[in-house]
Amino acid sequence: MQQPNRPGLPHGYLSGGYFNADGYLKSELLVDHAREIARLIGRDPGGIKNAQLRRFYDHVRAADMRMNYDAPFEAVQPSILELSAFVAEAAGKRKVPEGFRHFIDKNLENIWDAKSFRQGFVKHFQAVVGFYSSFYKN
């Protein structure tokens, strides 16, 4: 059961998951929502540094790459889910804003299979990183 939107996330964020009725990635996840998320996580004065954001994204890409080498989703899923604990620790140390923690947790709730991970979350997170890097040069 999906949780209601967390504070700061766009209205209707991930309602119905990553894909439209035809099974294609919702375009707002690559543009509008990605832009809003990038601004959300960069607005906090303590904010997240580009290097820290990239470290979390690299963790996700490493899991994605394992699937390129025939690891099944079920074998990679623990690596994906541990991201929540890594982000929670960083938030507790005030190295990342709570908005980033909300972003990660909301996305992890919507990863059900290889498609939702690879074609949904990975592409969406990549867009967020791209917008963040263009807005914040830290």
Rosetta blueprint (number, residue, H / E / L):
1 M L
2 Q L
3 Q L
4 P L
5 N L
6 R L
7 P L
8 G L
9 L L
10 P L
11 H L
12 G L
13 Y L
14 L L
15 S L
16 G L
17 G L
18 Y L
19 F E
20 N L
21 A L
22 D L
23 G L
24 Y L
25 L E
26 K L
27 S H
28 E H
29 L H
30 L L
31 V L
32 D H
33 H H
34 A H
35 R H
36 E H
37 I H
38 A H
39 R H
40 L H
41 I H
42 G H
43 R H
44 D L
45 P L
46 G L
47 G L
48 I L
49 K L
50 N H
51 A H
52 Q H
53 L H
54 R H
55 R H
56 F H
57 Y H
58 D H
59 H H
60 V H
61 R H
62 A H
63 A H
64 D H
65 M H
66 R H
67 M H
68 N H
69 Y L
70 D L
71 A L
72 P L
73 F H
74 E H
75 A H
76 V H
77 Q H
78 P H
79 S H
80 I H
81 L H
82 E H
83 L H
84 S H
85 A H
86 F H
87 V H
88 A H
89 E H
90 A H
91 A H
92 G H
93 K L
94 R L
95 K L
96 V L
97 P L
98 E H
99 G H
100 F H
101 R H
102 H H
103 F H
104 I H
105 D H
106 K H
107 N H
108 L H
109 E L
110 N L
111 I L
112 W L
113 D L
114 A H
115 K H
116 S H
117 F H
118 R H
119 Q H
120 G H
121 F H
122 V H
123 K H
124 H H
125 F H
126 Q H
127 A H
128 V H
129 V H
130 G H
131 F H
132 Y H
133 S H
134 S H
135 F H
136 Y L
137 K L
138 N L
